[in-house]
Amino acid sequence: MDKIKINVFGGGLAGCEAAYQAAKRGVFVDLYEMKPTKKTPAHTTDLLAELVCSNSLRSNVLTNAVGLLKEELNLMDSLIMKAAYATQVEAGSALAVDRQKFAEYITNEIKNNPLINVIEKEVTSIPEDEISVIATGPLTSDAFSEYLESFLGKSHLSFFDASAPIVDVSTLDMNKIYAASRYGKGEASYLNCPMNKEEYDNFYNNLINAEEAHLKDFDSDEQKKPNVFEGCMPVEVMAKRGYDTLRYGPLKPVGLPDPKTGKEPYAVIQLRQENAEKTMYNLVGFQTHLTFGEQKRVFSMIPGLENAAFLRYGVMHRNTFINSPACLNCYYSMRNKPNVFFAGQITGVEGYVESTSSGFVAGINAAKYAKNEELIDFPNITALGALAHYISDENVVNFQPMNANFGLIANLEQKVKGGKRFRNEALANRSIEYINSIKNNIL
């Protein structure tokens, strides 16, 4: 009997998780990693699963969506979660790790697994007739990016994040916000935050003087950087072109009279629905390169957003990712090439734990595909499934990377009293109950 084998391309968090999960199911894995032969500017060690940014995997609290996602993965024997808890350092309610020990733990687990063969070489293409998981990350090499452009079609590959912040609608002050579409055309599909001149002056002055995020070396590619600004002008850069630039651009009040006054405000910030459940809205035209702290401070000056919870901050940096809703299904495999799976930030999930979750789902399903078994569709009542369904939702337009958040998770059948924390607690409990009911079958 021939041995059952898959390929995994990329030795980051998603690739290692995918390889581990496939091997657990008796499938042999060839794991390709270009280190130590070649490193990106962000990598400094030869270890697998190197953390290149923070050493924090964010909140460990179940009423935080990433905390719930961690617990789901932990319950189902995630390699990355085992490594994180084994190398944990003090960080309050967050899960932070000793990054060296963390990477060493995972490297040892992968390299000592008899079913996993680590091949240290750069790949520039994949054997398209074999079962593969592509997990080459947001800093995918130029050569492999060029291959993906051909493999997927150039329109399905992006080289930069350029996204506006997303807020939780339940945290907005709707007494200050009104629903309307410009000139009353169609349904009142936008939420509008009106500003008078004094409010605009305050917002404008803070915006143009706000601190921008530091550009890393690999974000400063002069050949690619101009594409960011030509196709997607940061709101703070636009504002610096002149006092009225925003009022004739994304903050244009024309055709949006405030029903309280019957008059057009001095300026209007529009919020656009991000999901079908209308729990998440993005700030239209607010692509930005401000630091997250400055985004919170300055954008909270917008009337109605004083206490807004930001589900995702705006980002603008090099980040290779595919247009997953046009390419992938909820198993993280391609719709037109079901033997090819993707995992990690290249799919448009954002963050260490989210990348791990995609590797978990892709690894299990690649192994099941190799064994001619039924694939697993995690439902969107779980954080794991909600991310998988988000990146594969064909109704999502202008796709941008996303962190885990409760806005993605299916609503409860009944309303929970007591506010957001109690609602999130109920969502988490429902998810954990479901995971506990299926985990023995999955493991």
N, C-alpha and C positions, 0 to 999 in steps of 0.2 A: 504494500500500500504506500503510495507516495505521501510524503509529509505535507501537511497543510501549512502554507507560508504566506505572510503578507510583508509589504515594505512600509516602513515609516520614514519619512524624510523630515529631519529636524529633531535635535535633541534638547529642546527647551521643555518647559513644563508640559505643554500639550502633547508633544511627541513622546516624552517619557511616560506620561500617563497612558497614552494610547498603546504603546508597546507593552507596558506592564499588564494592562487589562486584556490584551489579546493573548499574551503568554499565559495568563491565569486560566484561560479557556483552552489551553493545549495547542495553541497555534504558534508556530515558529515565526520569528520576526527578524528581518534585516533592518536595523536602525542606522540610517545614514546621518552623520553629523560632520560638518566641514571643519570644526575645530579638531585638533590644534593646527591643522594645515593652513587654515584661513580663519581669521576672526573679523567680526564687524568692529567698527570704532567703539561700540558700546561694551564689548566683552573684553575681560582682562585675564580670565583663567582658562584652563583646558577642561574644566569640569562640565558635565551635563547639567541642565536645569539651573544655569547661573542666573541669579537675580540681577538685572542690570540697572534697576532704578531703586526704589525703596526696599527696605527689608520687611515691610509690613504687608500682611495679607488682609489688612483692614479689619473691620469690626467682627467681634466674636459673639455679638448679641443676636439672638434669634429674631428680635423685632427689627433688625436691619437685614435687608435682602441678601447681602453678601455673607452675613452670619448664618442665615438659613441655608444658603448654597453650600457653605462649608460643612454644616451638619449633615446635609443630604449625602455629600461625597464621603464624609467620614463614616457614616452608617453603612456605606456600600464598598468599603475597603479601597479608598483612593490612596495610591502611592504618595502623591504630593501632600495630602493631608497627614498621612502617617509621618512623613519626613518633617513637616512643619511642627507637629506637636512634639516630636522627639527632639527638636532643636530649638524649641520655643525660648524666647527671652521676654523679660518683663516689659509689658507695654499697656498696662491698664486693661481696658475692655477690648483692646485690639489683639490680634494674633501676629506677633512679630517673631522673626527667627534670626539665628546666627547664620548669616548668608553663606559663609564658608562651610560650616558643618551641614547646613541644609543641602547644599549642592553635593558635598561629599557623600552624604547618606544616599541620595538618589543615584549618584554615579555608581556607588558600590552595589546597590540593589539591581540596577540595570546590567552592569557588567558581569555580575556573578550569577545572573539568571541563565540557566542552561538553554533556555529556548530563545534567548535574545542574542543576536550577533551584531555587535557595534562595528560599523564600517566608517572609518575616519577619512572621508573624502568629500569634496564639493561635488554636488550633482548639478547638471545643467539641463536635465530632462528626466522623465520617468518612463518606465516600460508601460505603455498605455494599456496593454492587454492584461496586466497583472493587478492584483488587489493592493492598493496603496493608500496610505494616509499622508497627505501633504500638510506639514506643520512647521513650515520654514520661518514663520514669525513676521513681525512688522518690519524687520530689517532684512528681508529676503534679498539675497545677492542680486546684483544687476543681471548676471548671466541667467539665473533662474527666473527672474522677473520677465526677462525678454521671452523666455520659453513660455511662461504662463500667458503672456500677451497673445501668443500664437495659439496656445492650447485652448484658452477660454474665449478668445476674441478680445481685442484691445479695449472695447467699451466696458468690459467686465472687470477691469483692473484699475485700481486707484493708487496713487503714490503719496497722497497727503490726506490727513484728516483736515477738514475745514468745516467745523460744525458749530452751531449755536447752542447755548444752554437749553436744557429741558427742565421744566418745573412741574411739581406735583400740584394738580389743580385743587386738591382738597386743602392746600395751605395758602391759597390766594384769598385776598379780601375782595369778595365779589360785590361789596357795597361801593367800591371805587371803580369797578370794571364793568364794561357793558359789551354785550354780544352784538356784532354787526359785520356786514361785508361792505366793502367800499361802494358807495352810491346805491346801497340797498339791493345790489344784484345778487340773486340766488338766496340761499339760506344764510342766516346770520352765523357763519361758520368760524369767525374769528372772535377772540376775546380782545378787547381794546382797553388799553390803559392810557387815559388822557392826562396831559400835562398842561399846566398854565405856564406863563413865561418865567415866573420865579422858580418853579420846579425844574423847568428845562435848563435854565441858567445853572442851577446847582448841579444837576446831573451832567451837563456838558463840561463844566469846569473840572469836575472830579474824573470824568472819563478821559479827557485829554491829558491829565496829569497822573493817571493810574500806572502802576508798575506792570511792565510786560514780562512774560515768562522768559527765562534764559534759554537761548538757543544752544543746543548741543552741537558738537562738530558734525554729527551725521544728519542734523537738521539744516545745515548750512551749505548744502550742495548748490553752488551758484548756477549750475545748469538746470536744476529743477525748481529752485526756490521761486523764480519769477512766475511760474505757473500758479502758485498759490495766490499771489496778489492780483494777477490778471483775472483769474476766474472767481475769486472769492475774497473781496476786500475786507480786512478786519474792521469792525465798527469803529475802533479807536483811531485807526489810520484814516478812515473816511472823515471822522469828526475833525481831525487836525487840518483838513483841507479848507475848513472855514466854518464859521458859526452856524450858518444856515444849511450846510451840506446835508446833515441828517434830516432836517425838516423838509428837504426836497427829495429825500431818499427813503430809507426804511421807516422814518418817523413822520412821514407825510400825513397831515391830518385831513387833507382834501377828501370830501365824500364820506366822512365819518363823524357826523354830528353826534354830540353827546345827548342822549335822550333826556338827561336831567336839565339841560340848558337849552336844547334845540340848536346850539351853535357848535361850530367846529372848534376843537381845542387848539392850543398853540402848537402842540405836537402830540403824536399818538404812537405808542408802542403796541404792535399787534402780536398776539400769541396764536399760533396755529396748532391745531389738533395733531398729535403725534401717533395716537393709536385708536383703534375702533371703540374702545371702552371710554374714551374721552377722559382718561385719568392723567394723561401727560400732554403738555403743550410746550412747543419750542418758541423762543423769542425770534421772530422773523427778522432776518437781516443782521443778526447779532453774532456772526462768526467773529471770533476774537482770539487774540494771543495774550490776553491779560492773565496774570497768575490767578489761580483758583480763589485765593483769598480776596483779591481785588475784584474779581467778578461778583463774589458774594456781597462785598461792601457796596460797590457802585450800582449794581443792578437791583439791589434791594432798595435803592432810592426811587425806583419806578413806582408810581402810585398803584397800590394793590399787591405789590410784590415785597412789601416790607418784611413779612415773615415767611416768604416763599422757601420751600424745601427744594433745593436744586438736585434733581435726579441725575443729571449729567452736566458738567461744565463744558463750555466751549473749548475746543482745542484746535491747534493749527501747527502740525509738525509732520515730518516724514513718517509715514506709516502705511506700508504696502498692505492693502486688503482688497478682497474681491467683492463684487456686487452679489453677495450671497443670495438674496431673495430671487435673483434671476437665474441662479446656478444650482443651488443646493436644496435638499429636502430636510425634513426634521431629523433624519439620521446622520446629517452632515455629509451625505454622499451626493454626487452630482446627479441631477435628474436624467441627463442624457447619457451618462457614463457611470452607472451605479457601482462599478468596481473601484471608483476613485472617490476617496473621502478627503475632506479638509478638516483641520482642527487648529485651534489657537487663534491668536489675534488676526491672522490672515483671513479668518471668516467674518471678522467684524465684531467679535466679542472683545470687551475691553477690560483688562485687569488680570492679575495672576490667577485668581480663583476661577474667574470666568473662562480663562484659557484652559485651565485644568478640566473644567466641566465639559468643554467641547472635546478635549482629548479622551475623556472618560467615555462619552457617548460614541464618538467615532471609533475608538478602539474596540469597544464591545461589539459594535455593529459591523465593523470590518471583519472581526473574527467570526461572527455569525454568518456573514455573507460568504466567507471562505468555507464554512461548514454546511452551507445550504440550509441554515436555520432561519426562522422568522426573526426579522429585525425588531428592535425595541423602540417604541415611540413613547418617550416620557411625556406625560400630559402636562399642560400648562398650569395645573394646580401646584406644580413643583417649580422651584426656581430653576432647576436643571432643565426641565422641559420648556419653561417659559422662554428661556434664552434660545433654545433650539427652534422653537416655533417663531420667535421674532426674526431670527436671521434667515428663516426659510419662508417668510410670509410674502407672497407675491404681490400683496397690496401695499407693501411698504415702498414709498418712493423717496428719492434722494437719500438712499441708504447711507448711514454713518455708524461707526462703531458705538457700542452700547455696553454699559455696566449692568450688572444684575440690579433690579429694583422692583419694588412691589407693584409699580404701575404695569409691568409686563405680565404679572400673575393674574389668573382668572379671578373675577370677583366672587365673593361669597354669595350664597343664595339669599341670606338674610343680612340685614344691616346690623352692625355691631355698635352698641352704645358705648360711650366713654372716650371717643376720639381715635386719632390715628394709631396710637400705641396699642390699644386694645384690638383694633382692626388688624394690624400687622401680626399681633400675637395669635389671633384666630387663623389668619392665613398660614402662619408658620406651623401651628398645631395640625391643621388639615394636611399640610404637605408631609410632615414627619409621620403622621399616622399612615399616609399612603405609602411612603417609602418603607416603613416597617412591615407593611402588609405584603410587599413584593420583593424585598431584598433577598430573601432566602432563595427565591427562584432565579434571581439575577446572579447571585454569588456562586 
